[in-house]
Amino acid sequence: MTPAPIAVALDAPDLETAAHWASLVTPHVSTVKVGLELYLRYGPEVIASVRGASGVQVFLDLKLHDIPNTVAGAAKAVARLKPAILTVHAAGGPAMIQAAVEALPNTQIAAVTVLTSLSEADLERIGVAGPSDDAVRRLAVVAVGAGAQALVCSPREVATVRAEVGPDITLITPGVRPVGAASQDQARVATPEQALADGADLLVIGRPITGSADPGAAAAGIAAALRRTLAGSGRAV
């Protein structure tokens, strides 16, 4: 059975827990995501631990944001880990994004547009012209023009971004919450089924899976629902 297009966010308190969660979910999902906190705590070792023998794709979510030369150096520093995806901030500008793309040619560079924790009021406070879907669309165009092969946006903006960048760019959506799950610190959320219907390619889901009593069963349940959605829409399962 083909794994579902889900990246499970392994925001674990320690390396052993992260590796355990990964082993439980990898039969059901295509990708596991290692974030900044886990990577800073354990370093490159964490990638081998969560990848295990399964060969699951690893999404290294470091959200690099610095001058182009520094970002290029950081990207080269993780090349040996062979991440499938590495994130940078679109707000770093086209030269920075291009530097990451050129430094890591065998990895999808995903540009983060507007963090899903930011509300319209937050954008106004930090001086970003809104509404949020316009800000996301502008950043998406800049990032793709600089060579980014993937974009990270909230599920609320997926349809707008897809219309803007076309079918060949991978759209990754955090802020995905199954029906009944708490939104927690995510401000712009949608269900997995809705995110896929709007054109998302990879759904980032963390606490609704890893916070459950049985992460493997939670991943399996969400994956099964997504396969039904994809089959019903005619998209590849």
CYANA upper distance limits for C-alpha pairs under 8 A (distance plus 0.5 A):
  2 THR  CA     28 HIS  CA      8.39
  2 THR  CA    237 VAL  CA      7.26
  3 PRO  CA     26 THR  CA      8.44
  3 PRO  CA     27 PRO  CA      7.33
  3 PRO  CA     28 HIS  CA      5.44
  3 PRO  CA     29 VAL  CA      4.99
  3 PRO  CA     30 SER  CA      5.47
  3 PRO  CA    223 ALA  CA      8.06
  4 ALA  CA     28 HIS  CA      6.69
  4 ALA  CA     29 VAL  CA      5.22
  4 ALA  CA     30 SER  CA      6.30
  4 ALA  CA    223 ALA  CA      5.71
  4 ALA  CA    224 ALA  CA      8.35
  4 ALA  CA    226 LEU  CA      7.44
  4 ALA  CA    227 ARG  CA      7.34
  4 ALA  CA    237 VAL  CA      7.97
  5 PRO  CA     29 VAL  CA      6.73
  5 PRO  CA     30 SER  CA      6.12
  5 PRO  CA     31 THR  CA      7.98
  5 PRO  CA    201 ASP  CA      7.18
  5 PRO  CA    202 LEU  CA      5.47
  5 PRO  CA    203 LEU  CA      6.82
  5 PRO  CA    223 ALA  CA      8.41
  6 ILE  CA     29 VAL  CA      5.83
  6 ILE  CA     30 SER  CA      6.44
  6 ILE  CA     31 THR  CA      6.64
  6 ILE  CA     32 VAL  CA      8.46
  6 ILE  CA    202 LEU  CA      6.01
  6 ILE  CA    203 LEU  CA      5.23
  6 ILE  CA    204 VAL  CA      6.38
  6 ILE  CA    205 ILE  CA      7.33
  6 ILE  CA    223 ALA  CA      8.14
  7 ALA  CA     29 VAL  CA      7.32
  7 ALA  CA     30 SER  CA      7.10
  7 ALA  CA     31 THR  CA      4.91
  7 ALA  CA     32 VAL  CA      5.36
  7 ALA  CA     33 LYS  CA      6.31
  7 ALA  CA     59 PHE  CA      7.97
  7 ALA  CA    202 LEU  CA      7.18
  7 ALA  CA    203 LEU  CA      6.41
  7 ALA  CA    204 VAL  CA      5.20
  7 ALA  CA    205 ILE  CA      6.75
  8 VAL  CA     25 VAL  CA      8.23
  8 VAL  CA     29 VAL  CA      8.07
  8 VAL  CA     31 THR  CA      7.00
  8 VAL  CA     32 VAL  CA      5.25
  8 VAL  CA     33 LYS  CA      6.19
  8 VAL  CA    204 VAL  CA      6.42
  8 VAL  CA    205 ILE  CA      5.63
  8 VAL  CA    206 GLY  CA      5.86
  8 VAL  CA    209 ILE  CA      8.01
  8 VAL  CA    210 THR  CA      8.48
  9 ALA  CA     32 VAL  CA      6.67
  9 ALA  CA     33 LYS  CA      5.15
  9 ALA  CA     34 VAL  CA      6.98
  9 ALA  CA     35 GLY  CA      7.88
  9 ALA  CA    204 VAL  CA      7.02
  9 ALA  CA    205 ILE  CA      6.43
  9 ALA  CA    206 GLY  CA      4.87
  9 ALA  CA    207 ARG  CA      8.17
  9 ALA  CA    210 THR  CA      8.46
 10 LEU  CA     18 ALA  CA      6.11
 10 LEU  CA     21 TRP  CA      7.67
 10 LEU  CA     22 ALA  CA      7.91
 10 LEU  CA     32 VAL  CA      7.32
 10 LEU  CA     33 LYS  CA      6.33
 10 LEU  CA     34 VAL  CA      6.31
 10 LEU  CA     35 GLY  CA      7.82
 10 LEU  CA    206 GLY  CA      7.19
 10 LEU  CA    210 THR  CA      7.86
 11 ASP  CA     18 ALA  CA      7.73
 11 ASP  CA     34 VAL  CA      7.73
 11 ASP  CA     35 GLY  CA      7.27
 11 ASP  CA     37 GLU  CA      8.20
 11 ASP  CA     38 LEU  CA      7.33
 11 ASP  CA    206 GLY  CA      7.77
 12 ALA  CA     17 THR  CA      6.47
 12 ALA  CA     18 ALA  CA      5.71
 12 ALA  CA     38 LEU  CA      7.61
 13 PRO  CA     17 THR  CA      7.43
 13 PRO  CA     18 ALA  CA      8.19
 13 PRO  CA     38 LEU  CA      8.30
 14 ASP  CA     18 ALA  CA      6.93
 14 ASP  CA     38 LEU  CA      8.02
 15 LEU  CA     19 ALA  CA      6.68
 15 LEU  CA     38 LEU  CA      8.15
 15 LEU  CA     42 TYR  CA      7.69
 15 LEU  CA     46 VAL  CA      7.08
 15 LEU  CA     49 SER  CA      8.08
 16 GLU  CA     20 HIS  CA      6.61
 17 THR  CA     21 TRP  CA      6.60
 18 ALA  CA     22 ALA  CA      6.66
 18 ALA  CA     50 VAL  CA      7.06
 19 ALA  CA     23 SER  CA      6.73
 19 ALA  CA     49 SER  CA      6.11
 19 ALA  CA     50 VAL  CA      5.09
 19 ALA  CA     51 ARG  CA      8.45
 19 ALA  CA     52 GLY  CA      8.37
 20 HIS  CA     24 LEU  CA      6.89
 20 HIS  CA     50 VAL  CA      8.42
 21 TRP  CA     25 VAL  CA      6.80
 21 TRP  CA    210 THR  CA      7.35
 21 TRP  CA    215 PRO  CA      7.23
 21 TRP  CA    216 GLY  CA      8.16
 22 ALA  CA     26 THR  CA      6.32
 22 ALA  CA     32 VAL  CA      7.30
 22 ALA  CA     50 VAL  CA      6.08
 22 ALA  CA     51 ARG  CA      7.99
 23 SER  CA     27 PRO  CA      8.30
 23 SER  CA     50 VAL  CA      7.94
 23 SER  CA     52 GLY  CA      8.24
 24 LEU  CA    215 PRO  CA      7.05
 24 LEU  CA    216 GLY  CA      5.13
 25 VAL  CA     29 VAL  CA      6.74
 25 VAL  CA    215 PRO  CA      7.17
 25 VAL  CA    216 GLY  CA      5.35
 25 VAL  CA    219 ALA  CA      6.39
 25 VAL  CA    220 ALA  CA      8.05
 26 THR  CA     30 SER  CA      7.37
 26 THR  CA     31 THR  CA      7.88
 26 THR  CA     32 VAL  CA      8.19
 26 THR  CA     54 SER  CA      7.79
 26 THR  CA     56 VAL  CA      7.09
 28 HIS  CA    216 GLY  CA      8.35
 28 HIS  CA    219 ALA  CA      6.82
 28 HIS  CA    220 ALA  CA      6.06
 28 HIS  CA    223 ALA  CA      6.88
 29 VAL  CA    219 ALA  CA      7.72
 29 VAL  CA    223 ALA  CA      7.46
 30 SER  CA     56 VAL  CA      6.77
 30 SER  CA     57 GLN  CA      6.85
 31 THR  CA     56 VAL  CA      6.26
 31 THR  CA     57 GLN  CA      5.13
 31 THR  CA     58 VAL  CA      6.24
 31 THR  CA     59 PHE  CA      7.20
 32 VAL  CA     50 VAL  CA      8.18
 32 VAL  CA     56 VAL  CA      7.59
 32 VAL  CA     57 GLN  CA      6.91
 32 VAL  CA     58 VAL  CA      5.74
 32 VAL  CA     59 PHE  CA      6.53
 33 LYS  CA     58 VAL  CA      6.38
 33 LYS  CA     59 PHE  CA      5.01
 33 LYS  CA     60 LEU  CA      6.50
 33 LYS  CA     61 ASP  CA      7.15
 33 LYS  CA    204 VAL  CA      8.48
 34 VAL  CA     38 LEU  CA      7.05
 34 VAL  CA     39 TYR  CA      7.20
 34 VAL  CA     46 VAL  CA      8.50
 34 VAL  CA     47 ILE  CA      8.08
 34 VAL  CA     58 VAL  CA      7.72
 34 VAL  CA     59 PHE  CA      6.67
 34 VAL  CA     60 LEU  CA      5.66
 34 VAL  CA     61 ASP  CA      6.39
 35 GLY  CA     39 TYR  CA      6.72
 35 GLY  CA     60 LEU  CA      6.86
 35 GLY  CA     61 ASP  CA      5.28
 35 GLY  CA     62 LEU  CA      6.56
 36 LEU  CA     40 LEU  CA      6.47
 36 LEU  CA     61 ASP  CA      6.90
 36 LEU  CA     62 LEU  CA      5.62
 36 LEU  CA     63 LYS  CA      8.44
 37 GLU  CA     41 ARG  CA      6.67
 38 LEU  CA     42 TYR  CA      6.68
 38 LEU  CA     43 GLY  CA      8.14
 38 LEU  CA     46 VAL  CA      7.98
 39 TYR  CA     43 GLY  CA      5.31
 39 TYR  CA     44 PRO  CA      7.37
 39 TYR  CA     46 VAL  CA      7.10
 42 TYR  CA     46 VAL  CA      6.40
 44 PRO  CA     48 ALA  CA      7.93
 44 PRO  CA     78 VAL  CA      8.40
 44 PRO  CA     81 LEU  CA      7.67
 45 GLU  CA     49 SER  CA      6.87
 46 VAL  CA     50 VAL  CA      6.72
 47 ILE  CA     51 ARG  CA      6.51
 47 ILE  CA     58 VAL  CA      7.80
 47 ILE  CA     81 LEU  CA      7.45
 48 ALA  CA     52 GLY  CA      6.45
 48 ALA  CA     81 LEU  CA      8.49
 51 ARG  CA     55 GLY  CA      6.32
 51 ARG  CA     56 VAL  CA      6.25
 51 ARG  CA     57 GLN  CA      7.90
 51 ARG  CA     58 VAL  CA      7.38
 57 GLN  CA     83 PRO  CA      7.66
 57 GLN  CA     84 ALA  CA      6.22
 58 VAL  CA     83 PRO  CA      5.75
 58 VAL  CA     84 ALA  CA      6.04
 58 VAL  CA     85 ILE  CA      7.35
 59 PHE  CA     83 PRO  CA      6.49
 59 PHE  CA     84 ALA  CA      6.29
 59 PHE  CA     85 ILE  CA      5.17
 59 PHE  CA     86 LEU  CA      6.69
 60 LEU  CA     83 PRO  CA      6.62
 60 LEU  CA     84 ALA  CA      8.22
 60 LEU  CA     85 ILE  CA      6.45
 60 LEU  CA     86 LEU  CA      5.43
 60 LEU  CA     87 THR  CA      7.31
 61 ASP  CA     85 ILE  CA      8.25
 61 ASP  CA     86 LEU  CA      6.31
 61 ASP  CA     87 THR  CA      5.71
 62 LEU  CA     86 LEU  CA      7.42
 62 LEU  CA     87 THR  CA      6.30
 62 LEU  CA     88 VAL  CA      7.51
 63 LYS  CA     86 LEU  CA      8.17
 63 LYS  CA     87 THR  CA      5.20
 63 LYS  CA     88 VAL  CA      4.72
 63 LYS  CA     89 HIS  CA      6.01
 63 LYS  CA    112 VAL  CA      7.64
 64 LEU  CA     71 VAL  CA      6.91
 64 LEU  CA     87 THR  CA      6.97
 64 LEU  CA     88 VAL  CA      4.81
 64 LEU  CA     89 HIS  CA      6.49
 65 HIS  CA     71 VAL  CA      7.40
 65 HIS  CA     88 VAL  CA      6.56
 65 HIS  CA     89 HIS  CA      5.97
 65 HIS  CA     91 ALA  CA      8.30
 65 HIS  CA     92 GLY  CA      6.05
 65 HIS  CA     96 MET  CA      8.39
 66 ASP  CA     70 THR  CA      6.70
 66 ASP  CA     71 VAL  CA      6.38
 66 ASP  CA     92 GLY  CA      7.09
 66 ASP  CA     96 MET  CA      7.86
 67 ILE  CA     71 VAL  CA      6.81
 67 ILE  CA     92 GLY  CA      8.06
 67 ILE  CA     96 MET  CA      6.73
 68 PRO  CA     72 ALA  CA      6.54
 68 PRO  CA     95 ALA  CA      6.59
 68 PRO  CA     96 MET  CA      4.55
 68 PRO  CA     97 ILE  CA      7.97
 68 PRO  CA     99 ALA  CA      6.14
 68 PRO  CA    100 ALA  CA      8.14
 69 ASN  CA     73 GLY  CA      6.77
 69 ASN  CA     96 MET  CA      8.16
 69 ASN  CA     99 ALA  CA      7.60
 70 THR  CA     74 ALA  CA      6.69
 71 VAL  CA     75 ALA  CA      6.57
 71 VAL  CA     96 MET  CA      7.18
 71 VAL  CA     99 ALA  CA      7.40
 71 VAL  CA    100 ALA  CA      6.63
 72 ALA  CA     76 LYS  CA      6.72
 72 ALA  CA     96 MET  CA      8.26
 72 ALA  CA     99 ALA  CA      5.69
 72 ALA  CA    100 ALA  CA      5.48
 72 ALA  CA    102 GLU  CA      8.27
 72 ALA  CA    103 ALA  CA      5.97
 73 GLY  CA     77 ALA  CA      6.66
 73 GLY  CA    103 ALA  CA      8.09
 74 ALA  CA     78 VAL  CA      7.25
 75 ALA  CA     79 ALA  CA      6.95
 75 ALA  CA    100 ALA  CA      6.46
 75 ALA  CA    103 ALA  CA      6.57
 75 ALA  CA    104 LEU  CA      6.59
 76 LYS  CA    103 ALA  CA      6.18
 76 LYS  CA    104 LEU  CA      6.77
 78 VAL  CA     82 LYS  CA      7.75
 78 VAL  CA     83 PRO  CA      8.24
 79 ALA  CA     83 PRO  CA      7.84
 79 ALA  CA    104 LEU  CA      6.88
 82 LYS  CA    106 ASN  CA      8.34
 82 LYS  CA    107 THR  CA      7.67
 83 PRO  CA    107 THR  CA      6.76
 84 ALA  CA    106 ASN  CA      8.42
 84 ALA  CA    107 THR  CA      5.69
 84 ALA  CA    108 GLN  CA      6.60
 85 ILE  CA    107 THR  CA      6.06
 85 ILE  CA    108 GLN  CA      5.17
 85 ILE  CA    109 ILE  CA      6.42
 85 ILE  CA    110 ALA  CA      7.10
 86 LEU  CA    107 THR  CA      7.37
 86 LEU  CA    108 GLN  CA      6.84
 86 LEU  CA    109 ILE  CA      5.66
 86 LEU  CA    110 ALA  CA      6.47
 87 THR  CA    109 ILE  CA      6.37
 87 THR  CA    110 ALA  CA      5.19
 87 THR  CA    111 ALA  CA      6.22
 87 THR  CA    112 VAL  CA      7.09
 88 VAL  CA     92 GLY  CA      8.29
 88 VAL  CA     97 ILE  CA      7.55
 88 VAL  CA    100 ALA  CA      8.42
 88 VAL  CA    109 ILE  CA      7.62
 88 VAL  CA    110 ALA  CA      6.79
 88 VAL  CA    111 ALA  CA      5.55
 88 VAL  CA    112 VAL  CA      6.59
 89 HIS  CA     97 ILE  CA      8.47
 89 HIS  CA    111 ALA  CA      5.88
 89 HIS  CA    112 VAL  CA      5.30
 89 HIS  CA    113 THR  CA      7.17
 90 ALA  CA     94 PRO  CA      8.21
 90 ALA  CA     97 ILE  CA      7.53
 90 ALA  CA    111 ALA  CA      5.41
 90 ALA  CA    112 VAL  CA      5.89
 90 ALA  CA    113 THR  CA      5.94
 90 ALA  CA    139 LEU  CA      6.44
 90 ALA  CA    140 ALA  CA      7.85
 90 ALA  CA    142 VAL  CA      7.99
 90 ALA  CA    143 ALA  CA      6.29
 91 ALA  CA    113 THR  CA      7.63
 91 ALA  CA    139 LEU  CA      7.36
 92 GLY  CA     96 MET  CA      6.35
 92 GLY  CA     97 ILE  CA      7.55
 93 GLY  CA     97 ILE  CA      6.87
 93 GLY  CA    142 VAL  CA      7.82
 93 GLY  CA    143 ALA  CA      7.97
 94 PRO  CA     98 GLN  CA      6.50
 94 PRO  CA    142 VAL  CA      6.76
 94 PRO  CA    143 ALA  CA      6.71
 94 PRO  CA    145 GLY  CA      7.97
 94 PRO  CA    146 ALA  CA      5.51
 95 ALA  CA     99 ALA  CA      6.62
 95 ALA  CA    146 ALA  CA      7.60
 96 MET  CA    100 ALA  CA      6.99
 97 ILE  CA    101 VAL  CA      6.82
 97 ILE  CA    111 ALA  CA      8.07
 97 ILE  CA    143 ALA  CA      7.17
 97 ILE  CA    146 ALA  CA      6.53
 97 ILE  CA    147 GLY  CA      7.65
 97 ILE  CA    148 ALA  CA      7.29
 98 GLN  CA    102 GLU  CA      6.62
 98 GLN  CA    146 ALA  CA      5.66
 98 GLN  CA    147 GLY  CA      6.41
 98 GLN  CA    148 ALA  CA      7.95
 99 ALA  CA    103 ALA  CA      6.57
100 ALA  CA    104 LEU  CA      6.65
100 ALA  CA    109 ILE  CA      7.55
101 VAL  CA    105 PRO  CA      6.36
101 VAL  CA    108 GLN  CA      8.35
101 VAL  CA    109 ILE  CA      6.53
101 VAL  CA    147 GLY  CA      6.98
101 VAL  CA    148 ALA  CA      7.20
104 LEU  CA    109 ILE  CA      8.40
108 GLN  CA    148 ALA  CA      7.95
108 GLN  CA    149 GLN  CA      6.27
108 GLN  CA    150 ALA  CA      7.07
109 ILE  CA    148 ALA  CA      5.89
109 ILE  CA    149 GLN  CA      6.33
109 ILE  CA    150 ALA  CA      6.66
110 ALA  CA    148 ALA  CA      6.48
110 ALA  CA    149 GLN  CA      6.78
110 ALA  CA    150 ALA  CA      4.77
110 ALA  CA    151 LEU  CA      5.42
110 ALA  CA    152 VAL  CA      6.93
111 ALA  CA    140 ALA  CA      8.16
111 ALA  CA    143 ALA  CA      6.79
111 ALA  CA    148 ALA  CA      6.87
111 ALA  CA    150 ALA  CA      6.85
111 ALA  CA    151 LEU  CA      5.30
111 ALA  CA    152 VAL  CA      6.45
112 VAL  CA    151 LEU  CA      6.45
112 VAL  CA    152 VAL  CA      5.06
112 VAL  CA    153 CYS  CA      7.09
113 THR  CA    135 ALA  CA      8.41
113 THR  CA    136 VAL  CA      5.85
113 THR  CA    139 LEU  CA      6.22
113 THR  CA    140 ALA  CA      6.92
113 THR  CA    151 LEU  CA      7.54
113 THR  CA    152 VAL  CA      6.46
113 THR  CA    153 CYS  CA      6.27
114 VAL  CA    118 LEU  CA      7.72
114 VAL  CA    132 SER  CA      8.07
114 VAL  CA    135 ALA  CA      7.91
114 VAL  CA    136 VAL  CA      6.40
114 VAL  CA    153 CYS  CA      6.96
114 VAL  CA    154 SER  CA      8.30
115 LEU  CA    153 CYS  CA      7.84
115 LEU  CA    154 SER  CA      8.12
116 THR  CA    153 CYS  CA      7.74
116 THR  CA    154 SER  CA      6.09
116 THR  CA    174 PRO  CA      7.48
116 THR  CA    175 GLY  CA      6.59
116 THR  CA    186 GLN  CA      6.13
116 THR  CA    187 ALA  CA      6.38
116 THR  CA    188 ARG  CA      6.12
116 THR  CA    189 VAL  CA      8.17
117 SER  CA    185 ASP  CA      6.42
117 SER  CA    186 GLN  CA      5.06
117 SER  CA    187 ALA  CA      5.45
117 SER  CA    188 ARG  CA      7.58
118 LEU  CA    122 ASP  CA      6.06
118 LEU  CA    123 LEU  CA      7.13
118 LEU  CA    186 GLN  CA      8.26
118 LEU  CA    187 ALA  CA      6.69
118 LEU  CA    188 ARG  CA      8.33
119 SER  CA    123 LEU  CA      6.93
119 SER  CA    132 SER  CA      8.36
119 SER  CA    187 ALA  CA      6.38
119 SER  CA    188 ARG  CA      7.85
120 GLU  CA    124 GLU  CA      6.91
120 GLU  CA    130 GLY  CA      7.52
120 GLU  CA    131 PRO  CA      7.00
120 GLU  CA    132 SER  CA      6.73
121 ALA  CA    125 ARG  CA      6.82
122 ASP  CA    126 ILE  CA      6.92
123 LEU  CA    127 GLY  CA      6.73
123 LEU  CA    128 VAL  CA      5.63
123 LEU  CA    129 ALA  CA      7.62
123 LEU  CA    130 GLY  CA      7.36
123 LEU  CA    132 SER  CA      7.98
124 GLU  CA    128 VAL  CA      6.27
124 GLU  CA    129 ALA  CA      7.22
124 GLU  CA    130 GLY  CA      7.63
128 VAL  CA    135 ALA  CA      7.73
129 ALA  CA    134 ASP  CA      8.50
129 ALA  CA    135 ALA  CA      6.96
130 GLY  CA    134 ASP  CA      6.47
130 GLY  CA    135 ALA  CA      6.13
131 PRO  CA    135 ALA  CA      7.00
132 SER  CA    136 VAL  CA      6.55
133 ASP  CA    137 ARG  CA      6.53
133 ASP  CA    156 ARG  CA      8.31
133 ASP  CA    157 GLU  CA      6.06
133 ASP  CA    160 THR  CA      7.75
134 ASP  CA    138 ARG  CA      6.70
135 ALA  CA    139 LEU  CA      6.79
136 VAL  CA    140 ALA  CA      6.49
136 VAL  CA    153 CYS  CA      7.57
136 VAL  CA    157 GLU  CA      7.77
136 VAL  CA    161 VAL  CA      8.06
137 ARG  CA    141 VAL  CA      6.80
137 ARG  CA    160 THR  CA      7.59
137 ARG  CA    161 VAL  CA      6.24
137 ARG  CA    164 GLU  CA      7.68
138 ARG  CA    142 VAL  CA      6.98
139 LEU  CA    143 ALA  CA      6.64
140 ALA  CA    144 VAL  CA      6.63
140 ALA  CA    151 LEU  CA      7.26
140 ALA  CA    161 VAL  CA      7.53
140 ALA  CA    165 VAL  CA      8.08
141 VAL  CA    145 GLY  CA      6.56
141 VAL  CA    164 GLU  CA      7.95
141 VAL  CA    165 VAL  CA      7.42
142 VAL  CA    146 ALA  CA      6.83
143 ALA  CA    147 GLY  CA      7.03
143 ALA  CA    148 ALA  CA      5.98
143 ALA  CA    151 LEU  CA      8.36
144 VAL  CA    148 ALA  CA      5.31
144 VAL  CA    149 GLN  CA      7.21
144 VAL  CA    150 ALA  CA      8.32
144 VAL  CA    165 VAL  CA      7.98
149 GLN  CA    169 ILE  CA      6.01
149 GLN  CA    170 THR  CA      6.97
150 ALA  CA    169 ILE  CA      5.81
150 ALA  CA    170 THR  CA      4.91
150 ALA  CA    171 LEU  CA      6.27
150 ALA  CA    172 ILE  CA      7.67
151 LEU  CA    169 ILE  CA      7.76
151 LEU  CA    170 THR  CA      6.83
151 LEU  CA    171 LEU  CA      5.63
151 LEU  CA    172 ILE  CA      6.51
152 VAL  CA    171 LEU  CA      6.57
152 VAL  CA    172 ILE  CA      5.22
152 VAL  CA    173 THR  CA      6.27
152 VAL  CA    174 PRO  CA      7.95
153 CYS  CA    157 GLU  CA      6.90
153 CYS  CA    158 VAL  CA      7.17
153 CYS  CA    171 LEU  CA      7.78
153 CYS  CA    172 ILE  CA      6.94
153 CYS  CA    173 THR  CA      5.89
153 CYS  CA    174 PRO  CA      7.54
154 SER  CA    158 VAL  CA      7.20
154 SER  CA    173 THR  CA      5.72
154 SER  CA    174 PRO  CA      6.35
154 SER  CA    175 GLY  CA      6.50
154 SER  CA    188 ARG  CA      6.68
154 SER  CA    189 VAL  CA      7.21
155 PRO  CA    173 THR  CA      6.07
155 PRO  CA    174 PRO  CA      7.71
155 PRO  CA    175 GLY  CA      7.37
155 PRO  CA    176 VAL  CA      7.58
155 PRO  CA    188 ARG  CA      7.79
155 PRO  CA    189 VAL  CA      6.71
155 PRO  CA    190 ALA  CA      6.36
155 PRO  CA    194 GLN  CA      8.42
155 PRO  CA    195 ALA  CA      5.71
155 PRO  CA    198 ASP  CA      8.23
155 PRO  CA    200 ALA  CA      7.92
156 ARG  CA    188 ARG  CA      6.89
156 ARG  CA    189 VAL  CA      7.22
156 ARG  CA    190 ALA  CA      7.41
156 ARG  CA    195 ALA  CA      8.33
157 GLU  CA    161 VAL  CA      6.62
158 VAL  CA    162 ARG  CA      6.46
158 VAL  CA    171 LEU  CA      7.77
158 VAL  CA    173 THR  CA      8.23
158 VAL  CA    195 ALA  CA      7.73
158 VAL  CA    198 ASP  CA      6.53
158 VAL  CA    199 GLY  CA      6.66
158 VAL  CA    200 ALA  CA      6.71
159 ALA  CA    163 ALA  CA      6.72
159 ALA  CA    198 ASP  CA      5.63
159 ALA  CA    199 GLY  CA      6.58
160 THR  CA    164 GLU  CA      6.85
161 VAL  CA    165 VAL  CA      6.60
162 ARG  CA    166 GLY  CA      5.95
162 ARG  CA    167 PRO  CA      7.23
162 ARG  CA    171 LEU  CA      8.22
162 ARG  CA    199 GLY  CA      7.12
165 VAL  CA    169 ILE  CA      7.27
170 THR  CA    200 ALA  CA      8.16
170 THR  CA    201 ASP  CA      6.41
170 THR  CA    202 LEU  CA      8.11
171 LEU  CA    199 GLY  CA      8.10
171 LEU  CA    200 ALA  CA      5.67
171 LEU  CA    201 ASP  CA      5.76
171 LEU  CA    202 LEU  CA      7.00
172 ILE  CA    200 ALA  CA      6.68
172 ILE  CA    201 ASP  CA      6.53
172 ILE  CA    202 LEU  CA      5.27
172 ILE  CA    203 LEU  CA      6.38
172 ILE  CA    204 VAL  CA      7.60
173 THR  CA    195 ALA  CA      7.97
173 THR  CA    200 ALA  CA      7.05
173 THR  CA    201 ASP  CA      8.46
173 THR  CA    202 LEU  CA      6.88
173 THR  CA    203 LEU  CA      5.51
173 THR  CA    204 VAL  CA      6.30
174 PRO  CA    189 VAL  CA      8.45
174 PRO  CA    203 LEU  CA      6.65
174 PRO  CA    204 VAL  CA      5.05
174 PRO  CA    205 ILE  CA      7.14
175 GLY  CA    183 SER  CA      8.21
175 GLY  CA    186 GLN  CA      6.21
175 GLY  CA    187 ALA  CA      8.14
175 GLY  CA    188 ARG  CA      6.84
175 GLY  CA    189 VAL  CA      5.14
175 GLY  CA    190 ALA  CA      7.26
175 GLY  CA    204 VAL  CA      7.70
175 GLY  CA    205 ILE  CA      7.95
176 VAL  CA    189 VAL  CA      6.08
176 VAL  CA    190 ALA  CA      5.79
176 VAL  CA    191 THR  CA      6.03
176 VAL  CA    192 PRO  CA      6.20
176 VAL  CA    195 ALA  CA      7.96
176 VAL  CA    203 LEU  CA      7.23
176 VAL  CA    204 VAL  CA      7.03
176 VAL  CA    205 ILE  CA      6.45
177 ARG  CA    181 ALA  CA      6.29
177 ARG  CA    182 ALA  CA      7.84
177 ARG  CA    183 SER  CA      7.21
177 ARG  CA    189 VAL  CA      7.10
177 ARG  CA    190 ALA  CA      6.46
177 ARG  CA    191 THR  CA      5.51
177 ARG  CA    192 PRO  CA      6.99
177 ARG  CA    205 ILE  CA      7.68
177 ARG  CA    208 PRO  CA      7.46
178 PRO  CA    190 ALA  CA      8.25
178 PRO  CA    191 THR  CA      5.43
178 PRO  CA    192 PRO  CA      6.63
178 PRO  CA    208 PRO  CA      7.87
178 PRO  CA    222 ILE  CA      8.36
179 VAL  CA    191 THR  CA      6.75
181 ALA  CA    208 PRO  CA      7.04
183 SER  CA    187 ALA  CA      7.71
183 SER  CA    189 VAL  CA      7.53
190 ALA  CA    194 GLN  CA      6.84
190 ALA  CA    195 ALA  CA      6.80
191 THR  CA    195 ALA  CA      6.74
192 PRO  CA    196 LEU  CA      6.79
192 PRO  CA    203 LEU  CA      7.50
192 PRO  CA    226 LEU  CA      7.66
193 GLU  CA    197 ALA  CA      6.66
193 GLU  CA    225 ALA  CA      8.13
193 GLU  CA    226 LEU  CA      6.70
193 GLU  CA    229 THR  CA      6.86
194 GLN  CA    198 ASP  CA      6.67
195 ALA  CA    199 GLY  CA      7.10
195 ALA  CA    200 ALA  CA      6.10
195 ALA  CA    203 LEU  CA      8.18
196 LEU  CA    200 ALA  CA      5.28
196 LEU  CA    201 ASP  CA      7.28
196 LEU  CA    203 LEU  CA      8.50
196 LEU  CA    226 LEU  CA      8.48
196 LEU  CA    229 THR  CA      8.39
196 LEU  CA    230 LEU  CA      8.26
197 ALA  CA    229 THR  CA      8.33
197 ALA  CA    233 SER  CA      8.28
205 ILE  CA    209 ILE  CA      7.39
206 GLY  CA    210 THR  CA      6.38
206 GLY  CA    211 GLY  CA      8.22
207 ARG  CA    211 GLY  CA      5.20
207 ARG  CA    212 SER  CA      7.95
208 PRO  CA    212 SER  CA      6.87
208 PRO  CA    218 ALA  CA      8.12
209 ILE  CA    214 ASP  CA      8.42
209 ILE  CA    215 PRO  CA      5.52
209 ILE  CA    216 GLY  CA      8.21
209 ILE  CA    218 ALA  CA      5.82
209 ILE  CA    219 ALA  CA      6.38
210 THR  CA    214 ASP  CA      8.37
210 THR  CA    215 PRO  CA      5.61
211 GLY  CA    215 PRO  CA      7.62
212 SER  CA    218 ALA  CA      7.35
214 ASP  CA    218 ALA  CA      6.76
215 PRO  CA    219 ALA  CA      6.53
216 GLY  CA    220 ALA  CA      6.62
217 ALA  CA    221 GLY  CA      6.61
218 ALA  CA    222 ILE  CA      6.83
219 ALA  CA    223 ALA  CA      6.44
220 ALA  CA    224 ALA  CA      6.58
221 GLY  CA    225 ALA  CA      6.90
222 ILE  CA    226 LEU  CA      6.75
223 ALA  CA    227 ARG  CA      6.72
224 ALA  CA    228 ARG  CA      6.91
225 ALA  CA    229 THR  CA      6.86
226 LEU  CA    230 LEU  CA      6.59
227 ARG  CA    231 ALA  CA      6.46
227 ARG  CA    237 VAL  CA      6.38
228 ARG  CA    232 GLY  CA      6.55
229 THR  CA    233 SER  CA      6.76
230 LEU  CA    234 GLY  CA      6.65
230 LEU  CA    235 ARG  CA      5.63
230 LEU  CA    236 ALA  CA      7.09
230 LEU  CA    237 VAL  CA      6.43
231 ALA  CA    235 ARG  CA      6.66
231 ALA  CA    236 ALA  CA      7.58
231 ALA  CA    237 VAL  CA      6.85
